[in-house]
Amino acid sequence: MAWFWYAVPIMLTLLLQVSGVMNTAENTLEDRFYQTGSRVSPEIYVIGIDEESLAYYGTFHQWGREKIAEMVRYLTRDEASKPAVIAIDVGFYGQKEADSDRELAEAVRDAGNVVLVSAAAFGTVLRDELNGTFSGKNQVIMFNEPFPALKRAARAIGHSNVQTDSDGLVRHAAGNLTFSGKTYPSFAYQIYSQYTGLRDRDFAKNDRGFYIRYAGRPHDYYGAVGAGCSFRKVLNGEYPSEAFAGKIVLIGAYAAGMQDQYFTSVSHGTPMYGVEIQANIVQQLLDNADVREMAQDMRIFLTMSVGLLTAFCLLLFRSHVSIGLSAFGVICYLLGIRILYRERMMVSPVLYVPLVVALLVIGHIAVRYFAVHREKKKMIADYGRYLSPEIAAAIADTGNVPFSLGGRRKDIAVLFVDIRNFTTLSEEFRPEKVVEMLNRYLGITTDGILRNKGTVDKFIGDATMGLFNAPVDLEDYTYRAVCAGLYMAEQSERLKNELSDEMKGRVGFGIGINCGEAIVGNIGTDFRMEYTAIGDTVNTAARLEGQAGAGEVIISREVYDRVSSRIECEDRGMVRLKGKTEAVHIYRALRVKG
């Protein structure tokens, strides 16, 4: 049955993982955990068409294509400061003014190192033209490319599409796209190929896309030497153009009004311009950072395996050890997946493994709490039959059970109480009547002992034996024992007048109390023992009870010396008790003074 309470957290976590209810939280944690940024390459620059440039030259629609042509010519005017690649993240898809188009195409052709963008439009295609079936897939339905003269002039062309996840963040880049049987590489891949002369990086050709490892946060690529690569500043000579020599230069929108902003996994709260995303992807290709994401079935298997291992740990070891090991395991897991990402570029789940461990630990604590609470209630109920509720609760709270085989010497107070004329009554009345009367009187004796924090040691026929200061230490225990005796005498007088007419006035208690050292502990064997006290102190208390008449509380001289300042007593003189060679001085306790 215990396994059920450990299976529930595992099944709940797996259900959350499979259903995707917490995917947003998982993605957010993965972003915080893996996307650290701050590793921008000095080989990549972004020249931004920013607010300053738009304010200076007018809105982008007023520029004409001559302004971009002017920037291309400016950057390539000197071979010593010429960039290795100029990548323009602005779409020139339709022809406008002939002179403007011609000037841009000539500038691009003369530069010989310009990479331009194209853009795919997606839509739901119901009919697959290749095999004539109905697919319902989301596919490329149109491709926008630069106007023909510009397309011929460019060194290369690549699409600038990125993938937006369900939460609106850009975490993945699109690889190769296919339209009308033709394959279109990505913008970033074309920049990388032109810069390095290589056409490797197979992960960037994957038509399913790939995970972006962001090297920079928003604005990290903008103004790498501190001045800010504003389009206006560069074109006016305010930015050192020699900084671009042999580097990759991307030109793109850097103003909110140009509507090319995205929230990304490295910048949840600050939007990143599309040209900066392209710069990050280019650097990822240069770094050969083939980041892979753990497959969903492996993620589920990992969560289940860790959950089962944690459950075994919690069941096999003591709570503080197992909880400590579970916490240590979570720390090791988080460190391990961080190292795995750094060394093997593997993105592992961040949320679900700590979640299943946390739920198991919480469940374990809850189960243990209720088990301890149930055991505590049982201990209180068991001990409460012969200890006061307060003492029983204290033992249950501390777990310090004082009942083990063996005894120890301890100063205690012992009380014996017996029903007078019980033998005669047993002969006169039916057993049922006698038992009813006996139970009522034993209830009084038990109540008297427990309300004064004593221990009900045993019932001996019609007699009750009570201990004070055993098994647990008790302050002022001798006084409490006498108070318990006075309470019994008072209650017995009240009760004997409430009995049936035949018994009314015929039943009373005789009470004897002594104090001193005795051997207290469990007496017997491992399989059958009884907690009690033995010794002369106990025997004397039993003999004092024999000297007490109905309703009397007889105490020894030792008890009198301890309580006489608070208990009014009557001197009964010296008496010889059975089994004693010498007479003893006894007193009758009458009432509490004041």
TAZIGI-V641803 format. One record per helix or strand of 3 or more residues. SS is the DSSP state (2 for helix, 1 for strand). FROM is the first residue (numbers start at 1). TO is the last residue. If there is no record, write none. Layout:
# TAZIGI-V641803
ss=SS from=FROM to=TO
ss=SS from=FROM to=TO
This chain:
# TAZIGI-V641803
ss=2 from=2 to=19
ss=2 from=23 to=34
ss=1 from=44 to=50
ss=2 from=51 to=57
ss=2 from=60 to=63
ss=2 from=66 to=75
ss=1 from=85 to=89
ss=2 from=98 to=111
ss=1 from=114 to=128
ss=1 from=133 to=144
ss=2 from=148 to=153
ss=1 from=156 to=159
ss=1 from=162 to=164
ss=1 from=169 to=173
ss=1 from=177 to=179
ss=1 from=182 to=184
ss=2 from=187 to=196
ss=2 from=202 to=205
ss=2 from=231 to=235
ss=2 from=241 to=244
ss=1 from=248 to=254
ss=2 from=256 to=258
ss=1 from=261 to=264
ss=1 from=267 to=273
ss=2 from=274 to=286
ss=2 from=296 to=316
ss=2 from=319 to=344
ss=2 from=351 to=383
ss=2 from=389 to=398
ss=1 from=405 to=419
ss=2 from=422 to=428
ss=2 from=431 to=451
ss=1 from=455 to=460
ss=1 from=463 to=468
ss=2 from=477 to=496
ss=1 from=509 to=524
ss=1 from=529 to=534
ss=2 from=536 to=547
ss=1 from=552 to=556
ss=2 from=557 to=563
ss=1 from=567 to=575
ss=1 from=584 to=592
